Amino acid sequence: MYEVLLAGGTASGKSTVARELERLGARRIDLDQVSRDVCAVGSEVCRRLAEAFGADVLDPRTGELDRALLARRAFSSEESTRELEAIELPAIGEELARRVRTAGDGVVVVEVPLLDRVEDMLYDVDEVVCVTCPLEVRRRRACGRGMDPADFDRRVAHQPSDEYLRAHADTVLDNSGDEEALVARVGAWWEERERAGWPRGGWARGCWRRA
C-alpha cells in the first residue's frame, strides 16, 4: 500500500485532485465523509453534539444533523471549535484507521480538510500532497457554487494557511489556473511515481520532498 495524505482548504481544488486520483486507480477515503458517517442518525457523536451545541442541530423528525447550523455555532469561537473537535475527532480517527487497514494493496488517498488536525499521521504515510490556490480565487469559486461569503471567511479562518501546507507537504499542486491544468499536474504526479515503483516508507518522504 502507498498511502497519501491529500490536503487543501475550501475551494482549493482538493476534491478535483482526489477524484482524478481515484479515476487513475487510487482508493479514495474522504475524511469529510468519514465525519458524516460517524455522525449518523442515532450515533453517540450526534447525541453529544446536540448536548454541546443545542438540540436544534438535530432535525426533530429525522434526527439528522444540520451540519450548516452546527458549523456556524462550532466555528463562532476558538473555544467552541475545540469542543467540536473533542467530540468528533476521536471517533473520526478510529473509523479512518479502520478504513485504511481494510483498503487493501495499491494507492490509498486520504482526503483531509484540516492537515493541522492530523499532524500525528504525517510520518505514518508515504507522501503528503497539498493543493494550494490564492485566497481570492478560492472565495470566488466558493461563492460561485452558492456558499455565503461570510461562511467562507469563517471556515478559512480555522483552516491552515497555504504557507503551513507548503511547509508540511512533500508535493504542492498549484491550482491558480484552470481545471485542465490541475488534472495534468495530477497525471504527471501519478506517472512519476509509477516509474519509480511507488517507493514506500521514510525514503519516500525524502524522495519526493522538494527543496
N, C-alpha and C positions, 0 to 999 in steps of 0.2 A: 504494500500500500504506500502511495505517495500522498501525504496529507498536506493540504494547503489551507492557510487562513486567508480569506479574502475580505478586505475591509474598505470602507468608504462612507462618506457622510451622505445625508439626504440629498437625492437627485444628483449624485456624483456620477452615476452610470454603473455602479456596482452590480446591480441586478442584470444589466445587459451583459456584463462580463461573465457573470455566473451562468446565465442562460447559454452563452456561446460555449463555455467550457463544458457544460452539460451536453450540448449538441456534439461536441468533439469526442465525448465518451467519458467524461468525469461523472462521478457520483456526487450529486449536489445535496448539501444539508444546509437549509436556511435557518439560521438561529432565530429569526423573527417567527418562522413557522413553528419551531420548537417552543418558543414562548407562547404562541397561541394555543398550541396543543396542551401545554401544562396548565393553561387557564381554561380548560374545557368546562362546560356546564357541570356543576356539582363537585368540582375539584376542591381540594383543600386550599389551593392557592387562591381560587376565586373567593372562597369564604373569608380568607384573611385579608384580601384586597378590599372587600366590602366593609369589613370591620375598620380598616385603616383609613379608607377614603370615602366612605359613605355608602349606605345600602343602595342608593340610586345608580351606582356604577354597574349594577346588575339589572337587567330587564326583569320587571316583576312578573311577567308572563312566562318567559322562556328561560330565565336565569343566565342568559348570555351576557358577557362582559361588554360594556360600552367603552371600547378602547380609546375613542376620541375624548370622552369625558374624563376617563382615568388619566390620559396623557396631560390634559390641561391642569388637573389637580396635582399630579405627581411631579410635573416639571415646573411648578409655580415657585419652588424654592429648593435650595440645596438639601434642606432637611427632609422635605417630602420625597425628593428624588432618592435619597439614601434609604428612606423607609421602603419605597417601592423595590429597590434593588435587594434589600434584606429579605423581602418576601419572595421575590421571583427568582433571583439568581441561583440559589442552591438547587431548586427544583429543575431549572433550565440546565444547569451544569450536569446533573445526574442523567437527565434524558439525552443530552448531547453526547455524553460519554458512551451511553448505551448504543446510540445510533452509529457512532464511529466504530465501535467494536464489532458491530454486525454488518458493516458496509462491504466487507469482502476485499478482494485484491483490486489493483488498479489505482486510479487517481480519485481522491476524495477531496472535495472543495467545501469548506465550512464557511458560509457567508455570514459575517458578523457585522452588526451595525455600529458597535462601540468597541473598538480594539482595546482601549484602555481598561475595559471591564474584564478582559480575558488575558491579561498580561501573563498569568500563570501558565497559559497554553503556548506562549510564543516559542519556547525552546523544546516543546514536545512535538512540534510539527516540522516538516521538511522545508517549508517556504512560507513566507508572509508576503502576500501581494496586496498592494493598496492602490485604489483608484482615486485620483485627485482631479479637481476641477475648480476654477475660480468661483468664489462665493456668489458673485452677481450672476454668473451663468447658471449656477445651481438654483438660485432663487427664481430666476426667470423660468427655468424648466419646471420647477415645482409648482409655481403659481399657474403656469400654463396647463398643468394637469389638474388644477382645481384646488390646490392647497391654499389655505389662508396665509397671507404673508406674515402675519403675527405668529401663527402656528409654526411656520418655517423657522422664523427667527428664534422662537423658544426652543425648538428642537436642536437647532445648530448650536445654541449657547451651551448645551450639555453634551456636545459631541467633541471628540478630539479634533484638533486643528490639522490642516494639511501638513504643517511643519512636524507635528507629532507623528503623523502617519509616515512621512518620509523618513524620520529618524528610526522607526521601528520596522521598516519594510526591507525585504530583500529585493523586491521588484516594485517599481512605481509605474503605473499605467496612466498617462496623461489623457484626460478626456475633455480638453478645451475645444476640440474640433467636433466633427460630426460623428454619427454612429458608425458609419462605414470605416472611418479611420480607426476607431476604437476596436472594432471587430478585427481589423487587420493586425493590430498590435497583439491582440489575444492569440490569433493564429500563429504569429511569429513566435510568441512565448511558448506555445504548445510544441511547435516544430523543433525549437531549440532543445527542449527537454527530452523530446523523443529521440533526437540524435544522440544525446548524452546518456540515454538509457535510464532516465528518471533516477538520478543519484539520490540516495537516501541518507538520513542521519545528519550529524553535525557538519559533515563535509558539504552536504547540500546547501546548508545555510551560508557557509562561507563562499561556496562556489558561485552562488547567484547574487550575493550582495554586491551592489555597485559602489565603487568608491565615490 
